Amino acid sequence: MSEKTHVECYSGSRYAERPVSFDFLGHEHSVKDLVETWRSPSGLHFQVRTEEDECFELTYDQRTDEWSILRLEEEES
């Protein structure tokens, strides 16, 4: 499921350097680990792991100044 969301992020020399928390489906999540970051034509992408050990992809679209979020499924070992 993907939806627009509110993201709090650390911003040093530029906006959205690292997400620190976000709201998803009415629940506030704190970011425990930043797994991966990358840039694409659609924006800045952050794969994160929360304090609850859930994985999400947060995407910031600089053109529209909007965030979207996607809950990632855990891979089975």
Biopython code that builds the backbone (N, CA, C, O; Angstrom):
import numpy as np
from Bio.PDB.StructureBuilder import StructureBuilder

atoms = [
    (1, "MET", "N", (0.846, -1.179, 0.000)),
    (1, "MET", "CA", (0.000, 0.000, 0.000)),
    (1, "MET", "C", (0.885, 1.233, 0.000)),
    (1, "MET", "O", (1.860, 1.290, 0.748)),
    (2, "SER", "N", (0.569, 2.202, -0.810)),
    (2, "SER", "CA", (1.321, 3.449, -0.881)),
    (2, "SER", "C", (0.361, 4.592, -0.585)),
    (2, "SER", "O", (-0.781, 4.590, -1.044)),
    (3, "GLU", "N", (0.832, 5.566, 0.184)),
    (3, "GLU", "CA", (-0.006, 6.724, 0.476)),
    (3, "GLU", "C", (0.877, 7.908, 0.804)),
    (3, "GLU", "O", (2.042, 7.741, 1.166)),
    (4, "LYS", "N", (0.326, 9.108, 0.679)),
    (4, "LYS", "CA", (1.047, 10.308, 1.077)),
    (4, "LYS", "C", (1.118, 10.323, 2.593)),
    (4, "LYS", "O", (0.216, 9.833, 3.273)),
    (5, "THR", "N", (2.199, 10.890, 3.118)),
    (5, "THR", "CA", (2.391, 10.840, 4.550)),
    (5, "THR", "C", (3.219, 12.028, 5.023)),
    (5, "THR", "O", (3.812, 12.750, 4.221)),
    (6, "HIS", "N", (3.248, 12.215, 6.331)),
    (6, "HIS", "CA", (4.074, 13.244, 6.950)),
    (6, "HIS", "C", (5.382, 12.605, 7.409)),
    (6, "HIS", "O", (5.371, 11.579, 8.089)),
    (7, "VAL", "N", (6.499, 13.210, 7.039)),
    (7, "VAL", "CA", (7.812, 12.690, 7.402)),
    (7, "VAL", "C", (8.609, 13.788, 8.085)),
    (7, "VAL", "O", (8.717, 14.902, 7.571)),
    (8, "GLU", "N", (9.169, 13.467, 9.251)),
    (8, "GLU", "CA", (10.122, 14.362, 9.919)),
    (8, "GLU", "C", (11.509, 13.910, 9.495)),
    (8, "GLU", "O", (11.810, 12.716, 9.519)),
    (9, "CYS", "N", (12.354, 14.855, 9.108)),
    (9, "CYS", "CA", (13.677, 14.437, 8.670)),
    (9, "CYS", "C", (14.746, 15.407, 9.146)),
    (9, "CYS", "O", (14.487, 16.578, 9.424)),
    (10, "TYR", "N", (15.959, 14.870, 9.229)),
    (10, "TYR", "CA", (17.125, 15.690, 9.520)),
    (10, "TYR", "C", (17.476, 16.421, 8.233)),
    (10, "TYR", "O", (17.533, 15.818, 7.162)),
    (11, "SER", "N", (17.707, 17.704, 8.343)),
    (11, "SER", "CA", (18.084, 18.505, 7.183)),
    (11, "SER", "C", (19.282, 19.359, 7.573)),
    (11, "SER", "O", (19.149, 20.311, 8.341)),
    (12, "GLY", "N", (20.445, 19.020, 7.045)),
    (12, "GLY", "CA", (21.668, 19.773, 7.314)),
    (12, "GLY", "C", (21.893, 20.793, 6.215)),
    (12, "GLY", "O", (21.315, 21.880, 6.234)),
    (13, "SER", "N", (22.743, 20.433, 5.251)),
    (13, "SER", "CA", (23.047, 21.342, 4.153)),
    (13, "SER", "C", (21.946, 21.365, 3.091)),
    (13, "SER", "O", (21.904, 22.270, 2.257)),
    (14, "ARG", "N", (21.051, 20.367, 3.124)),
    (14, "ARG", "CA", (19.916, 20.335, 2.195)),
    (14, "ARG", "C", (18.720, 19.695, 2.893)),
    (14, "ARG", "O", (18.877, 19.018, 3.909)),
    (15, "TYR", "N", (17.518, 19.912, 2.341)),
    (15, "TYR", "CA", (16.313, 19.337, 2.916)),
    (15, "TYR", "C", (16.305, 17.826, 2.685)),
    (15, "TYR", "O", (16.781, 17.338, 1.660)),
    (16, "ALA", "N", (15.771, 17.118, 3.631)),
    (16, "ALA", "CA", (15.537, 15.666, 3.535)),
    (16, "ALA", "C", (16.822, 14.867, 3.378)),
    (16, "ALA", "O", (16.936, 14.033, 2.480)),
    (17, "GLU", "N", (17.785, 15.124, 4.252)),
    (17, "GLU", "CA", (19.009, 14.320, 4.210)),
    (17, "GLU", "C", (18.788, 12.936, 4.797)),
    (17, "GLU", "O", (19.374, 11.960, 4.331)),
    (18, "ARG", "N", (17.932, 12.848, 5.832)),
    (18, "ARG", "CA", (17.718, 11.559, 6.502)),
    (18, "ARG", "C", (16.403, 11.604, 7.272)),
    (18, "ARG", "O", (16.236, 12.459, 8.141)),
    (19, "PRO", "N", (15.461, 10.699, 6.974)),
    (19, "PRO", "CA", (14.205, 10.672, 7.734)),
    (19, "PRO", "C", (14.451, 10.159, 9.153)),
    (19, "PRO", "O", (15.257, 9.251, 9.358)),
    (20, "VAL", "N", (13.757, 10.740, 10.127)),
    (20, "VAL", "CA", (13.891, 10.296, 11.520)),
    (20, "VAL", "C", (12.596, 9.719, 12.074)),
    (20, "VAL", "O", (12.633, 8.901, 12.993)),
    (21, "SER", "N", (11.444, 10.132, 11.532)),
    (21, "SER", "CA", (10.159, 9.559, 11.927)),
    (21, "SER", "C", (9.135, 9.876, 10.848)),
    (21, "SER", "O", (9.329, 10.769, 10.023)),
    (22, "PHE", "N", (8.028, 9.116, 10.873)),
    (22, "PHE", "CA", (6.974, 9.334, 9.886)),
    (22, "PHE", "C", (5.672, 8.753, 10.412)),
    (22, "PHE", "O", (5.657, 7.897, 11.298)),
    (23, "ASP", "N", (4.580, 9.243, 9.840)),
    (23, "ASP", "CA", (3.242, 8.763, 10.193)),
    (23, "ASP", "C", (2.749, 7.873, 9.062)),
    (23, "ASP", "O", (2.778, 8.264, 7.896)),
    (24, "PHE", "N", (2.294, 6.669, 9.414)),
    (24, "PHE", "CA", (1.755, 5.753, 8.414)),
    (24, "PHE", "C", (0.491, 5.114, 8.972)),
    (24, "PHE", "O", (0.525, 4.446, 10.005)),
    (25, "LEU", "N", (-0.612, 5.323, 8.287)),
    (25, "LEU", "CA", (-1.916, 4.796, 8.698)),
    (25, "LEU", "C", (-2.250, 5.154, 10.141)),
    (25, "LEU", "O", (-2.780, 4.336, 10.894)),
    (26, "GLY", "N", (-1.930, 6.393, 10.512)),
    (26, "GLY", "CA", (-2.274, 6.894, 11.834)),
    (26, "GLY", "C", (-1.336, 6.485, 12.954)),
    (26, "GLY", "O", (-1.616, 6.759, 14.120)),
    (27, "HIS", "N", (-0.230, 5.834, 12.624)),
    (27, "HIS", "CA", (0.722, 5.399, 13.646)),
    (27, "HIS", "C", (2.078, 6.054, 13.396)),
    (27, "HIS", "O", (2.599, 6.015, 12.281)),
    (28, "GLU", "N", (2.637, 6.648, 14.430)),
    (28, "GLU", "CA", (3.946, 7.289, 14.338)),
    (28, "GLU", "C", (5.037, 6.227, 14.440)),
    (28, "GLU", "O", (5.034, 5.412, 15.363)),
    (29, "HIS", "N", (5.961, 6.238, 13.497)),
    (29, "HIS", "CA", (7.086, 5.295, 13.469)),
    (29, "HIS", "C", (8.391, 6.068, 13.616)),
    (29, "HIS", "O", (8.582, 7.096, 12.967)),
    (30, "SER", "N", (9.286, 5.581, 14.463)),
    (30, "SER", "CA", (10.629, 6.141, 14.581)),
    (30, "SER", "C", (11.579, 5.299, 13.746)),
    (30, "SER", "O", (11.510, 4.070, 13.758)),
    (31, "VAL", "N", (12.470, 5.974, 13.017)),
    (31, "VAL", "CA", (13.436, 5.274, 12.181)),
    (31, "VAL", "C", (14.596, 4.812, 13.049)),
    (31, "VAL", "O", (15.244, 5.618, 13.717)),
    (32, "LYS", "N", (14.853, 3.500, 13.033)),
    (32, "LYS", "CA", (15.974, 2.926, 13.775)),
    (32, "LYS", "C", (17.215, 2.876, 12.894)),
    (32, "LYS", "O", (18.303, 3.247, 13.334)),
    (33, "ASP", "N", (17.060, 2.420, 11.655)),
    (33, "ASP", "CA", (18.186, 2.272, 10.730)),
    (33, "ASP", "C", (17.835, 2.804, 9.357)),
    (33, "ASP", "O", (16.734, 2.592, 8.848)),
    (34, "LEU", "N", (18.791, 3.498, 8.772)),
    (34, "LEU", "CA", (18.688, 3.899, 7.374)),
    (34, "LEU", "C", (19.421, 2.822, 6.585)),
    (34, "LEU", "O", (20.648, 2.736, 6.635)),
    (35, "VAL", "N", (18.668, 2.003, 5.858)),
    (35, "VAL", "CA", (19.225, 0.843, 5.168)),
    (35, "VAL", "C", (19.899, 1.248, 3.868)),
    (35, "VAL", "O", (21.008, 0.801, 3.574)),
    (36, "GLU", "N", (19.229, 2.098, 3.084)),
    (36, "GLU", "CA", (19.749, 2.476, 1.773)),
    (36, "GLU", "C", (19.117, 3.787, 1.335)),
    (36, "GLU", "O", (17.974, 4.086, 1.680)),
    (37, "THR", "N", (19.877, 4.567, 0.570)),
    (37, "THR", "CA", (19.332, 5.787, -0.043)),
    (37, "THR", "C", (19.728, 5.800, -1.512)),
    (37, "THR", "O", (20.789, 5.301, -1.886)),
    (38, "TRP", "N", (18.858, 6.380, -2.342)),
    (38, "TRP", "CA", (19.185, 6.544, -3.748)),
    (38, "TRP", "C", (18.295, 7.619, -4.340)),
    (38, "TRP", "O", (17.261, 7.985, -3.781)),
    (39, "ARG", "N", (18.727, 8.109, -5.485)),
    (39, "ARG", "CA", (17.996, 9.150, -6.210)),
    (39, "ARG", "C", (17.553, 8.567, -7.544)),
    (39, "ARG", "O", (18.292, 7.827, -8.193)),
    (40, "SER", "N", (16.336, 8.915, -7.939)),
    (40, "SER", "CA", (15.814, 8.502, -9.238)),
    (40, "SER", "C", (15.074, 9.695, -9.844)),
    (40, "SER", "O", (14.931, 10.726, -9.186)),
    (41, "PRO", "N", (14.606, 9.572, -11.076)),
    (41, "PRO", "CA", (13.825, 10.671, -11.654)),
    (41, "PRO", "C", (12.583, 11.002, -10.825)),
    (41, "PRO", "O", (12.092, 12.130, -10.871)),
    (42, "SER", "N", (12.071, 10.026, -10.066)),
    (42, "SER", "CA", (10.868, 10.298, -9.258)),
    (42, "SER", "C", (11.186, 10.927, -7.909)),
    (42, "SER", "O", (10.266, 11.346, -7.206)),
    (43, "GLY", "N", (12.456, 11.008, -7.525)),
    (43, "GLY", "CA", (12.795, 11.692, -6.280)),
    (43, "GLY", "C", (13.878, 11.008, -5.464)),
    (43, "GLY", "O", (14.644, 10.186, -5.967)),
    (44, "LEU", "N", (13.917, 11.375, -4.180)),
    (44, "LEU", "CA", (14.860, 10.791, -3.236)),
    (44, "LEU", "C", (14.194, 9.609, -2.550)),
    (44, "LEU", "O", (13.053, 9.715, -2.100)),
    (45, "HIS", "N", (14.888, 8.493, -2.467)),
    (45, "HIS", "CA", (14.339, 7.277, -1.869)),
    (45, "HIS", "C", (15.160, 6.889, -0.644)),
    (45, "HIS", "O", (16.387, 6.980, -0.640)),
    (46, "PHE", "N", (14.451, 6.456, 0.392)),
    (46, "PHE", "CA", (15.083, 6.018, 1.632)),
    (46, "PHE", "C", (14.450, 4.695, 2.038)),
    (46, "PHE", "O", (13.242, 4.626, 2.263)),
    (47, "GLN", "N", (15.256, 3.653, 2.134)),
    (47, "GLN", "CA", (14.751, 2.410, 2.701)),
    (47, "GLN", "C", (15.143, 2.430, 4.165)),
    (47, "GLN", "O", (16.318, 2.580, 4.500)),
    (48, "VAL", "N", (14.143, 2.278, 5.049)),
    (48, "VAL", "CA", (14.388, 2.399, 6.488)),
    (48, "VAL", "C", (13.822, 1.202, 7.237)),
    (48, "VAL", "O", (12.928, 0.507, 6.753)),
    (49, "ARG", "N", (14.366, 0.978, 8.432)),
    (49, "ARG", "CA", (13.836, -0.008, 9.372)),
    (49, "ARG", "C", (13.419, 0.773, 10.610)),
    (49, "ARG", "O", (14.162, 1.618, 11.108)),
    (50, "THR", "N", (12.209, 0.476, 11.103)),
    (50, "THR", "CA", (11.671, 1.206, 12.250)),
    (50, "THR", "C", (12.063, 0.537, 13.567)),
    (50, "THR", "O", (12.638, -0.552, 13.577)),
    (51, "GLU", "N", (11.747, 1.198, 14.661)),
    (51, "GLU", "CA", (11.969, 0.636, 15.997)),
    (51, "GLU", "C", (11.193, -0.665, 16.175)),
    (51, "GLU", "O", (11.581, -1.508, 16.983)),
    (52, "GLU", "N", (10.094, -0.839, 15.427)),
    (52, "GLU", "CA", (9.278, -2.060, 15.488)),
    (52, "GLU", "C", (9.796, -3.133, 14.535)),
    (52, "GLU", "O", (9.142, -4.160, 14.350)),
    (53, "ASP", "N", (10.976, -2.907, 13.922)),
    (53, "ASP", "CA", (11.599, -3.813, 12.946)),
    (53, "ASP", "C", (10.756, -4.034, 11.695)),
    (53, "ASP", "O", (10.753, -5.127, 11.130)),
    (54, "GLU", "N", (10.046, -3.000, 11.264)),
    (54, "GLU", "CA", (9.321, -3.032, 9.995)),
    (54, "GLU", "C", (10.133, -2.242, 8.973)),
    (54, "GLU", "O", (10.811, -1.275, 9.323)),
    (55, "CYS", "N", (10.062, -2.659, 7.709)),
    (55, "CYS", "CA", (10.794, -1.986, 6.642)),
    (55, "CYS", "C", (9.842, -1.171, 5.769)),
    (55, "CYS", "O", (8.744, -1.618, 5.437)),
    (56, "PHE", "N", (10.284, 0.029, 5.405)),
    (56, "PHE", "CA", (9.499, 0.929, 4.569)),
    (56, "PHE", "C", (10.412, 1.606, 3.559)),
    (56, "PHE", "O", (11.614, 1.759, 3.778)),
    (57, "GLU", "N", (9.806, 2.006, 2.446)),
    (57, "GLU", "CA", (10.491, 2.876, 1.501)),
    (57, "GLU", "C", (9.780, 4.225, 1.524)),
    (57, "GLU", "O", (8.584, 4.313, 1.245)),
    (58, "LEU", "N", (10.527, 5.269, 1.859)),
    (58, "LEU", "CA", (10.006, 6.633, 1.855)),
    (58, "LEU", "C", (10.555, 7.328, 0.619)),
    (58, "LEU", "O", (11.752, 7.247, 0.343)),
    (59, "THR", "N", (9.698, 8.008, -0.122)),
    (59, "THR", "CA", (10.121, 8.706, -1.327)),
    (59, "THR", "C", (9.695, 10.166, -1.238)),
    (59, "THR", "O", (8.534, 10.473, -0.968)),
    (60, "TYR", "N", (10.652, 11.059, -1.470)),
    (60, "TYR", "CA", (10.374, 12.492, -1.478)),
    (60, "TYR", "C", (10.434, 12.999, -2.907)),
    (60, "TYR", "O", (11.488, 12.953, -3.542)),
    (61, "ASP", "N", (9.305, 13.486, -3.420)),
    (61, "ASP", "CA", (9.224, 14.050, -4.759)),
    (61, "ASP", "C", (9.498, 15.545, -4.644)),
    (61, "ASP", "O", (8.661, 16.300, -4.149)),
    (62, "GLN", "N", (10.670, 15.967, -5.101)),
    (62, "GLN", "CA", (11.067, 17.373, -4.980)),
    (62, "GLN", "C", (10.216, 18.294, -5.843)),
    (62, "GLN", "O", (10.035, 19.463, -5.499)),
    (63, "ARG", "N", (9.693, 17.794, -6.952)),
    (63, "ARG", "CA", (8.873, 18.634, -7.836)),
    (63, "ARG", "C", (7.567, 19.038, -7.182)),
    (63, "ARG", "O", (7.121, 20.176, -7.330)),
    (64, "THR", "N", (6.941, 18.101, -6.449)),
    (64, "THR", "CA", (5.644, 18.388, -5.832)),
    (64, "THR", "C", (5.758, 18.665, -4.339)),
    (64, "THR", "O", (4.773, 19.043, -3.704)),
    (65, "ASP", "N", (6.960, 18.481, -3.765)),
    (65, "ASP", "CA", (7.197, 18.662, -2.333)),
    (65, "ASP", "C", (6.293, 17.737, -1.516)),
    (65, "ASP", "O", (5.707, 18.150, -0.515)),
    (66, "GLU", "N", (6.189, 16.474, -1.961)),
    (66, "GLU", "CA", (5.346, 15.494, -1.280)),
    (66, "GLU", "C", (6.122, 14.215, -1.006)),
    (66, "GLU", "O", (7.007, 13.814, -1.762)),
    (67, "TRP", "N", (5.752, 13.594, 0.103)),
    (67, "TRP", "CA", (6.314, 12.297, 0.479)),
    (67, "TRP", "C", (5.304, 11.204, 0.177)),
    (67, "TRP", "O", (4.095, 11.429, 0.243)),
    (68, "SER", "N", (5.805, 10.016, -0.157)),
    (68, "SER", "CA", (4.963, 8.825, -0.236)),
    (68, "SER", "C", (5.679, 7.712, 0.503)),
    (68, "SER", "O", (6.895, 7.753, 0.692)),
    (69, "ILE", "N", (4.913, 6.722, 0.915)),
    (69, "ILE", "CA", (5.474, 5.649, 1.719)),
    (69, "ILE", "C", (4.967, 4.308, 1.211)),
    (69, "ILE", "O", (3.822, 4.183, 0.775)),
    (70, "LEU", "N", (5.827, 3.325, 1.273)),
    (70, "LEU", "CA", (5.489, 1.971, 0.857)),
    (70, "LEU", "C", (6.017, 1.017, 1.914)),
    (70, "LEU", "O", (7.212, 1.014, 2.212)),
    (71, "ARG", "N", (5.126, 0.204, 2.483)),
    (71, "ARG", "CA", (5.559, -0.817, 3.434)),
    (71, "ARG", "C", (6.162, -1.964, 2.629)),
    (71, "ARG", "O", (5.545, -2.453, 1.682)),
    (72, "LEU", "N", (7.363, -2.392, 3.001)),
    (72, "LEU", "CA", (8.053, -3.461, 2.306)),
    (72, "LEU", "C", (7.841, -4.780, 3.017)),
    (72, "LEU", "O", (7.832, -4.840, 4.247)),
    (73, "GLU", "N", (7.673, -5.813, 2.259)),
    (73, "GLU", "CA", (7.520, -7.147, 2.822)),
    (73, "GLU", "C", (8.892, -7.688, 3.208)),
    (73, "GLU", "O", (9.876, -7.491, 2.495)),
    (74, "GLU", "N", (8.940, -8.362, 4.333)),
    (74, "GLU", "CA", (10.181, -8.997, 4.783)),
    (74, "GLU", "C", (10.447, -10.233, 3.924)),
    (74, "GLU", "O", (9.527, -10.982, 3.597)),
    (75, "GLU", "N", (11.700, -10.435, 3.567)),
    (75, "GLU", "CA", (12.068, -11.649, 2.859)),
    (75, "GLU", "C", (12.185, -12.782, 3.843)),
    (75, "GLU", "O", (12.742, -12.610, 4.928)),
    (76, "GLU", "N", (11.669, -13.943, 3.482)),
    (76, "GLU", "CA", (11.771, -15.099, 4.367)),
    (76, "GLU", "C", (13.133, -15.746, 4.184)),
    (76, "GLU", "O", (13.634, -15.832, 3.062)),
    (77, "SER", "N", (13.745, -16.207, 5.290)),
    (77, "SER", "CA", (15.046, -16.838, 5.185)),
    (77, "SER", "C", (14.915, -18.340, 5.069)),
    (77, "SER", "O", (15.922, -19.041, 4.970)),
]
sb = StructureBuilder()
sb.init_structure("model")
sb.init_model(0)
sb.init_chain("A")
sb.init_seg("    ")
for serial, (resi, resn, name, xyz) in enumerate(atoms, 1):
    if name == "N":
        sb.init_residue(resn, " ", resi, " ")
    sb.init_atom(name, np.array(xyz, "f"), 0.0, 1.0, " ", f" {name:<3s}", serial, name[0])
structure = sb.get_structure()
